Each structure stands twice: as structure tokens, then as C-alpha cells.
Amino acid sequence: MHWGERQEYALDRPSIYRRAHSPFTHTLIPMGNLESPNS
């Protein structure tokens, strides 16, 4: 696993890191979807 590379990538380009296929994207999507449909 490229932990060091991942950290540098996120620090260098936080925008791309969020857009890239990362756990963050999957976490942000369900977070908002859970509150919307659940309400």
C-alpha cells in the first residue's frame, strides 16, 4: 500500500484527492444520503 504517497497526494492536491476514488468520497456520499432519505 502507498501510505506515504497517499498522504503527500492529499496534502498536495486536497481537491483531487477528494474527487479521486477514495474512502472519503464514499463516506461523504452516504453521510448526506443517509440524512436526506432517512428524514
N, C-alpha and C positions, 0 to 999 in steps of 0.2 A: 504493500500500500504506500502511496506517496503522501505521507502526512506533511512533511516539510514543504513539498511543492504545493500542496493544497493551501496551507496557511499563507504562504507567500502570494499565491494567486488571489486569495480573498483580500489580503491586505493591499495588494497592488491594484486589483480591479474588483471592488466590492459589488459593483453593479453587475458585471458579467458573472461573477461567482454566484450571485442570487439567481440570475437567469439560467445559468448552466444547470445541467441535470444533477442537482444536489439534494440532500435530505431537507435542506432549508425550503426549497420550492414546494416539496410535498407537505411540509409542515405548515407552510403559510396558507396553502390552498384549503386543506381540511379544516384548519382553525376557523377561517371565515365561513366556510360552507357549513360547518357544524352549528355555528350560532345562527345562521340565516334559516336553513330548513328546519332546524330544531325548534326555533321560536314558534 
